Amino acid sequence: MLKAGKHAIDVSVPRVMGIVNVTSDSFFDGGRLDTAAAIAHARRLVEDGATIVDVGGESTRPGAAPVAEDVELARVIPIVEALARDGACVSIDTMKPGVMREALAAGASMINDVRALQAPGALAVAANGDAAVCLVHMQGEPRTMQNAPAYRDVVTEVRAFLARRAQACIDAGIAADRIVLDPGFGFGKSVAHNLDLLRRLHEIAALGFPVLAGLSRKSTIGAVTGRDLGDRLAGSVAAALVAVHHGARLLRAHDVRATVDALAVWHAIEHEQQRGEAREQ
């Protein structure tokens, strides 16, 4: 079970995290700066089967410029409040401790941080509450992270970083059952790095924490398929299923309904196979 505030999420079955970008420049579905439209979109994601809704007010796409804290707060807090009143499990996608603090007070149950709680004060904010934390690996920063990323062994280095950050959380008093690891597909990685991480994702899952995979509509899908942003659904769902096969328990997705349906088919097949193996034994 993943503990996220008042929510207890059974991650023995893969779950979907729906994306709500409250920005003007997110790479796929930005433009929902209208609060009512963003809330309506988030509610549709829940209806489509999202277990968690991830709300972000600052783009982390490659080359993205920072957003002032007051602007980010104005974008996300009304949405977090509305969804929390609905009873939804809300994740706040932010790098700023001040935004984390206000979002938790507004009802968020998870912190999703591409800096893995390394900003001064971020770890303390998370430790002072009972929200889950998603620790993301990123080489560099959003503005520059895709400028020739380099690793000796991307999987070994990402795994070691995430292990260190998870231990830092535990040392700060964050229970292990509140921690999620995200290798950060596309965050300072080439296409080859992303594919290697996906192929060897089980090595990160072996650390013992739920792994989140966020490949939805990303440039790696485009590089493999040759498809533009609007035509990457099939590739994204295929990548999501590969991630689950290699140990992912959470999938961050724009296309929640399609991803949930694909997981339902995958689970039905796997469950029947497991029952058959049990009968044979």
Disulfide bonds with the S-S distance in Angstrom:
none
